[in-house]
Amino acid sequence: MLPEATFDVVLRGYDRTAVDALVGAVRPALDSGDAALRDRARQALARPALVVTMRGYDRRQVDAYVLAARSALEGPGA
């Protein structure tokens, strides 16, 4: 099971808008039986376009979430 996507805001972290969009695509894909939707989410997680900005999300927390989401998408129903 994928943990809730909550991230601390730090001085220099990943752009919050980009992370929110990425996370927003993961949950529907996990809940879906649609192979194409899950595949698109897997592709987005394989090469996330995340840039570092001021007042962004903690990079370690986001990176850990991305790894957990990849694993979850490769699990049952994948």
Buried (B, 14 or more C-beta within 10 A) or exposed (E): EBEEBEBEEBEEBBBBEBBEEBBEBBBEBBEEEEEEBBEEBBEBBEEBEBEEBEEBBBBEBBEEBBEBBBEBBEEEBE
